[in-house]
Amino acid sequence: HTNVKKGDTLFMIDRIPYEIAVAIAETNLEKVSQSIGAGVSSIKVATARLSKARVNLDRATKNWERTQRVIAQNEGALSERDKDRSEAAYLNAIEEVASAEAGVEKQITALGPTDANNPDTKAVISQLEKAQWDLAHTAIVAPSDGIIESFNVEVGYFAGAGRSMVTLISNKNIWIQANLKENNISNINLGNDVDVIFDIE
């Protein structure tokens, strides 16, 4: 078992192929930009900011959805502060993506009314956004404080889409669900001591 904090890097996917993809996309953007006289650096900065904002929104959305599920299943499991922090991070991430998208649009518009609709420009910008998005996701981080229960990753391991690689158990939002017979509920009172038995070997 390994204790981890929210944001700790759990493992890294080999960055080299993704860095190469970003470099190729940047080169393609430079070629197109040179042919139409566009400024490359401002577009690269804007797309990098957008990619980062989308990564943050992806994580904030998952965290907010997880918070809502916990609250729906057990209203007292989280403090108001934790709920407010999760919601604020989610709303802020939405605003950051909108702002970053506006920044990219501004840079595209700066190319001029004709060049803004240039299909080559749109294609290479989309390619660069995708490459930066993929590169940003090479660091797999802990979504919350917790304990790594299962970790079967070694150097050279091939990851597969949709296949679990790490089991992280939160040590903050722990709750137990009890399925009781209806005719026993009247015998249970707040504050009763209980025995919890784990059916594992």
C-alpha positions as a printed Julia matrix, in Angstrom:
201×3 Matrix{Float64}:
   0.0     0.0     0.0
   1.25    3.5    -0.86
  -0.13    6.79    0.48
  -0.51    9.53   -2.13
  -1.65   13.16   -2.12
  -3.98   14.79   -4.63
  -1.91   15.84   -7.65
   0.92   13.35   -7.01
   2.23   11.8   -10.21
   1.42    8.09  -10.15
   3.24    7.17  -13.35
   4.29    8.65  -16.67
   3.43    7.48  -20.14
   6.46    7.64  -22.45
   6.46   11.27  -23.6
   8.75   10.9   -26.6
   6.12    9.89  -29.2
   3.84   12.7   -28.0
   6.64   15.29  -27.99
   7.46   14.26  -31.56
   3.79   14.67  -32.52
   3.78   18.2   -31.03
   7.0    19.07  -32.88
   5.55   17.81  -36.17
   2.34   19.77  -35.61
   4.33   22.92  -34.79
   6.42   22.46  -37.93
   3.29   22.04  -40.04
   1.82   25.18  -38.49
   5.0    27.09  -39.25
   4.9    25.98  -42.88
   1.3    27.05  -43.32
   1.86   30.27  -41.39
   4.88   31.2   -43.5
   2.87   30.7   -46.63
   0.18   33.1   -45.45
   2.38   35.41  -43.37
   0.9    34.54  -39.97
   2.64   34.91  -36.63
   3.39   31.41  -35.36
   4.36   32.06  -31.74
   1.1    33.68  -30.65
  -0.97   30.82  -32.09
   1.27   28.22  -30.43
   0.94   29.94  -27.06
  -2.84   30.24  -27.43
  -3.31   26.58  -28.39
  -1.06   25.42  -25.54
  -3.13   27.48  -23.1
  -6.34   25.99  -24.52
  -5.0    22.45  -24.23
  -4.01   23.02  -20.6
  -7.41   24.57  -19.84
  -9.19   21.56  -21.35
  -7.09   19.15  -19.28
  -7.95   21.13  -16.13
 -11.65   21.14  -17.08
 -11.58   17.39  -17.69
 -10.16   16.79  -14.19
 -12.41   19.38  -12.52
 -15.5    17.88  -14.18
 -14.67   14.38  -12.98
 -14.02   15.68   -9.46
 -17.29   17.67   -9.4
 -19.28   14.67  -10.69
 -17.64   12.47   -8.04
 -18.51   15.04   -5.34
 -22.14   15.15   -6.45
 -22.37   11.34   -6.4
 -20.94   11.17   -2.87
 -23.37   13.84   -1.65
 -26.33   12.12   -3.33
 -25.45    8.79   -1.74
 -24.54   10.17    1.69
 -25.42   13.79    2.36
 -23.05   14.2     5.3
 -20.01   12.57    3.66
 -18.47   15.88    2.57
 -18.23   19.27    4.24
 -19.76   22.35    2.63
 -16.22   23.66    2.17
 -15.19   20.58    0.16
 -18.35   20.84   -1.96
 -17.86   24.57   -2.57
 -14.19   24.08   -3.46
 -15.04   21.34   -5.96
 -17.83   23.39   -7.56
 -15.69   26.54   -7.72
 -12.84   24.65   -9.39
 -15.3    23.22  -11.94
 -16.86   26.62  -12.76
 -13.44   28.29  -12.95
 -12.21   25.57  -15.33
 -15.2    26.2   -17.62
 -14.37   29.91  -17.71
 -10.7    29.18  -18.43
 -11.6    26.99  -21.43
 -13.96   29.67  -22.78
 -11.26   32.32  -22.36
  -8.62   30.1   -24.0
 -10.94   29.3   -26.91
 -11.52   33.03  -27.38
  -7.75   33.52  -27.37
  -7.27   30.97  -30.14
 -10.1    32.54  -32.16
  -8.49   35.95  -31.72
  -5.19   34.67  -33.09
  -6.91   32.97  -36.02
  -8.84   36.16  -36.77
  -5.56   38.08  -36.71
  -4.6    36.13  -39.81
  -7.14   38.22  -41.7
 -10.69   37.68  -42.91
  -9.57   35.49  -45.8
  -6.95   33.43  -44.03
  -9.1    32.75  -40.94
 -11.11   30.29  -43.04
  -8.09   28.76  -44.7
  -8.63   24.97  -44.39
  -4.9    24.32  -44.09
  -4.66   26.7   -41.13
  -7.63   25.11  -39.38
  -6.28   21.62  -39.98
  -2.81   22.27  -38.57
  -4.17   24.16  -35.54
  -6.47   21.2   -34.76
  -3.53   18.85  -35.2
  -1.44   20.93  -32.78
  -4.27   21.12  -30.2
  -4.68   17.34  -30.32
  -0.93   16.71  -29.99
  -0.65   19.09  -27.01
  -3.71   17.52  -25.38
  -2.2    14.05  -25.73
   1.16   15.23  -24.35
  -0.52   16.87  -21.35
  -2.12   13.53  -20.46
   1.17   11.61  -20.26
   1.4    12.43  -16.54
  -1.15   10.36  -14.64
  -1.87   12.09  -11.32
  -3.86   11.16   -8.23
  -7.33   12.78   -8.36
  -7.49   12.88   -4.54
  -5.6    11.95   -1.38
  -5.69    8.21   -0.83
  -4.01    4.85   -0.81
  -2.8     2.94   -3.85
  -4.32   -0.51   -3.37
  -3.19   -2.09   -6.61
  -0.32   -0.89   -8.78
   0.83   -3.23  -11.53
   2.87   -0.88  -13.68
   6.52   -1.38  -14.55
   8.89    0.26  -17.02
   7.98   -0.93  -20.51
   4.41   -1.85  -19.59
   1.92   -1.32  -22.42
  -1.25    0.47  -21.37
  -4.54   -0.36  -23.01
  -7.49    2.01  -23.4
 -10.21    1.2   -20.88
  -8.0    -1.17  -18.87
  -7.46   -0.4   -15.18
  -3.83    0.09  -14.19
  -4.09    1.6   -10.71
  -6.59    1.26   -7.87
  -6.72    4.35   -5.66
  -8.87    4.32   -2.52
  -9.68    7.77   -1.16
  -8.85    8.19    2.52
 -11.02   11.29    2.8
 -14.44   10.27    1.53
 -14.8     6.83    3.1
 -18.3     5.55    3.84
 -19.89    2.19    4.31
 -23.15    1.12    2.73
 -25.29   -1.26    4.79
 -28.09   -3.26    3.21
 -30.5    -4.11    6.0
 -33.79   -5.96    6.07
 -36.73   -3.59    6.5
 -38.01   -5.33    9.62
 -34.66   -4.65   11.37
 -34.47   -0.9    10.7
 -36.58   -0.06   13.77
 -33.93   -1.72   15.98
 -31.19    0.64   14.81
 -30.46    3.97   16.49
 -28.0     6.78   15.8
 -24.75    6.11   17.65
 -25.11    2.31   17.83
 -21.8     0.43   17.8
 -21.34   -1.89   14.85
 -18.89   -4.57   13.8
 -17.53   -4.27   10.26
 -16.21   -7.5     8.77
 -14.4    -7.46    5.42
 -15.17  -10.53    3.34
 -11.68  -10.81    1.89
  -8.71  -13.11    2.34
